[in-house]
Amino acid sequence: MLSARLVSRATTRSFVRFYTEGATGAPRPAGSADSFNKREKAQEDLYVRQLEKERIAALRKSLKEQRDHLDKIEDQIDQLSK
């Protein structure tokens, strides 16, 4: 018996989930979700949101560092042009 495999591929914006065909964990037709499937989906969604939150925080930090660097360079240019 094949075990269900969930393969996540990280893209720059979101995750794409691929399920093996006929696997136990494969999504069921619409309207037939049980409480386990709902809970599993909620946990996956929470994980993705947390990961995206971390990425956004890292990008904001990087952006702040770049702005600080640009401000420093502009100050140097202003001092040289006097």
Secondary structure in CASP SS format (residue, H / E / C, confidence):
PFRMAT SS
TARGET T0000
AUTHOR 0000-0000-0000
METHOD secondary structure of the structure
MODEL  1
M C 1.00
L C 1.00
S C 1.00
A C 1.00
R C 1.00
L E 1.00
V E 1.00
S E 1.00
R E 1.00
A E 1.00
T C 1.00
T C 1.00
R C 1.00
S C 1.00
F E 1.00
V E 1.00
R E 1.00
F E 1.00
Y E 1.00
T C 1.00
E C 1.00
G C 1.00
A C 1.00
T C 1.00
G C 1.00
A C 1.00
P C 1.00
R C 1.00
P C 1.00
A C 1.00
G C 1.00
S C 1.00
A C 1.00
D C 1.00
S H 1.00
F H 1.00
N H 1.00
K H 1.00
R H 1.00
E H 1.00
K H 1.00
A H 1.00
Q H 1.00
E H 1.00
D H 1.00
L H 1.00
Y H 1.00
V H 1.00
R H 1.00
Q H 1.00
L H 1.00
E H 1.00
K H 1.00
E H 1.00
R H 1.00
I H 1.00
A H 1.00
A H 1.00
L H 1.00
R H 1.00
K H 1.00
S H 1.00
L H 1.00
K H 1.00
E H 1.00
Q H 1.00
R H 1.00
D H 1.00
H H 1.00
L H 1.00
D H 1.00
K H 1.00
I H 1.00
E H 1.00
D H 1.00
Q H 1.00
I H 1.00
D H 1.00
Q H 1.00
L H 1.00
S H 1.00
K C 1.00
END
